[in-house]
Amino acid sequence: MDLCNIDDIRRVLGRHGFRFSKSLGQNFLTAAWVPAQIADSCGVDRDSCALEVGPGMGCLTEQLSRRADKVCAIELDRNLFPVLEETLAGCDNIEIVQGDVLKCDLAGICQEKFGDAPVYACANLPYYITTPAITALLTANVFRAITVMVQKEVAQRICAPAGSPDYSAFSIYIDYYADAEILFDVPRDCFVPQPKVDSAVVRLIPRGKPPVPVCNEKLFFTLVKAAFGQRRKTLANALQSALGNTLGKAGIVQLITDCGFDARIRGEKLSLADYAKLTELAEQRMAQ
Ligand code: SAM
């Protein structure tokens, strides 16, 4: 059976009375080159294991099983279990776990299923949980690499450099934890049902430690969030919500110019290193 062949997909799903759920982001791949290329580029091999989120009917799971020692796939929709039992019947190194990727203990599952083996995360992520799912995978702090398919615009935001139109608080968040790269685009006609947007595959390699030292992580992300929460405002105005009570308007402008930035600069022009500098000086001023 070809798990990306549209006729095979319809036949198997029909036999099990399965109906696609839009609310669970169920768009299954119908182009065999895509799961093969994701599995090829995710880094997994016979000496390592793969954790997949959302196997659907198993096209990526099967490709991972051919390359990895073991595969564990977390699927929320119980209706897919009888389907997966049939489609993955020949693969004896796959375990499917029922659960919600946003609620389960990913580090605990990896330890239980794979012991101390290196683990690579892979997914064709459902659109509705892209950001929290990537956050969960990154903060689990157990993956050698995280290779995920997401909406193309999200992939561009993840990898956007400072000052570019797609640059966002999420770009900085990702850059803090990982080295991100867009691997390839996947057009919308590679899925059933066909989504309204194109996709792209992104690979995140966790850094272990941030690219520059950050003295106070909580304050750093508060400032980033405030700056991008009102990105049409100058940085000085946008930081009012975070620092207005302690530093006042004049103090914020002073802070910005003391960091070496123009008083009228916008937050989207600052790099991760610039925010680290801003955080350090803000912490000192707040303690005075
Ligand atoms: N991997 C398959 C493919 O590429 O054809 C299916 C990908 S489909 C975009 C997303 C899959 O994630 C679906 O199987 C869906 O049921 C599952 N899913 C949705 N929400 C989930 C969640 N919170 N936790 C785990 N799996 C979820």
Residues whose N, C-alpha, C, O or C-beta is under 5 A from the ligand:
A	BS01	SAM	L24 G25 Q26 N27 F28 L29 V53 G54 P55 G56 M57 L60 I74 E75 L76 D77 G99 D100 V101 L102 N124 L125 P126
